Amino acid sequence: MTVQQDLANLQKLQELDLKTIDIRKELEDIPAHIEDVRQNVETIRIILQKEQKRLEDAEGWKSDKEKEISLQSDLLSKSKGKLQAARNEKENKAAQREIDTIKKNISDQEKELMELMEAIEQYRIAIDEHKKEFAELEEQLKATEDEGKARMDEINATLSETDGGRKSLTQLITPQTLRLYERVQRKLGTAIVQITEPICSGCNFGMLPQKFIELQRGETLISCPQCLRIMVYTGEPIIDNGPIDEE
Ligand SMILES: [Zn+2]
């Protein structure tokens, strides 16, 4: 394989790689995107669990309060009975005091019960909202997964097509040159630079005049000393006066 053939094939390879660089990136990004949506679903799931627990606790307290109020109501009936049965002023006063205390108790408990019921109502509203949001996000996740999978299949199909062409192309390139290309391509995204002046168009490195003449001759493979990109001379063809040192 001559240097000229290598350079021609490397340029074709570069063109092919640039065409697939975006879809390769896209292919890598799809699983991360799906994971993001899955995390959102997970976040809402955790919020919902906490809210359900809070609701259960509040309902437990509510039930306790109701039992307590019912108990106090029984006590109140008994005290009312005592009041009716009071035989003297002293018993009457004692029963009345008992009744007042119990009524105060019941009133306090009822106030707390009301607050609990309001809280429960708020929790239920929040849970309903988050359930709705959860269902929507789950749907979104399902759609994202389906779309992602379809897109990945599509990209993989395209890649296996181009990879076939790529493989046969790489077989036409000197292995050592191909390795250099692959290394620079992976690192910098482009491994071939077209040169018309003695400056690397990849990194602006100024070439030695001697090297530039060598490049123009196209007999040796020239790689930029700074960025390692492989240089291809695309300026005016030069009139070859033979090697400089023969003058
Ligand atoms: Zn360079």
Residues whose N, C-alpha, C, O or C-beta is under 5 A from the ligand:
A	BS01	ZN	C200 G202 C203 F205 C224 Q226 C227 L228
